[in-house]
């Protein structure tokens, strides 16, 4: 006799389904497979990014600053003609689309990918600091150069650039500016997570447009975006602030971005798949554990330390 149907499902089917509270490590049916796959892609990408030499690291950071500069050009062009922050924010997405498709990189994008890699013990913390420092300096250098070219080529944008750049300095260092910086870090890190959720072109472009609109249209405090807008204002020679004001404003924004990106997105996303994080940590990359003397080829060195 056939199994009795119960609400469209047979008894044998019910019995074969995992029970409530099943361990996702043993039953794929209760695992967050999409999140697990995104996490593993993120860790693998982080291993690649964090192990680059200085030349490719700095070059990637430079073009990242330039790519965002194309967004600043679009923003100033639209705001100058329409006086609309929302339309300017939408135009700014040109820069983030360039970031996504040209495979360049922002300092704040590294709040998810390499941080996840370090937490998973697939890279050392000092390698993360090296990546952050190199990418930040290169982003700012590339952005400074590109905004200088913009203001030399479009002197009619002077008043728009001064207004846009002064906004961030006028925010000061209180709760409002920190809140906008935390939001900015969360938005850019969420964009990075979404872009690693799948290999399709849409998975890269749609998050880029969304994040760019929120950052520029909503005037969130993002260390690189606000720096480029402040650079544009400084290049006019008439900005009501100087480079010391820029440094303090950008540093405050970077702190908030770090809190929002790592605290509100990266850590919480990793907590969705703690068993996968544990599996990665139990199999660290060569050279990550303190005292690890394994070679890249996986063989232990000889007693004399020569490895031959």
Secondary structure, 3 states (H helix, E strand, C coil): CCCCEECCEEHHHHHHCCCCCCCCCCCHHHCCHHHHHHHHHHHHHHHHHHCCCHHHHHHHHHHHHHHHHHHHHHHHHHHHHHCCHHHHHHHHHHHHHHHHHHCCCCHHHHHCHHHHHHHCCCCCHHHHHHHHHHHHHHHHHHHHHHHHHHHHHCHHHHHHHHHHHHHHHHCCCCHHHHHHHHHHHHHHHHHHHHHCCCCCHHHHHHHHHHHHHHHHHCCCCCHHHHHHHHHHHHHCCCCCCCHHHHHHHHHHHHHHHHHHHHHHHHHHHHHCCHHHHHHHHCCCCCCCCCCCCECCCCCECCCCCCCC
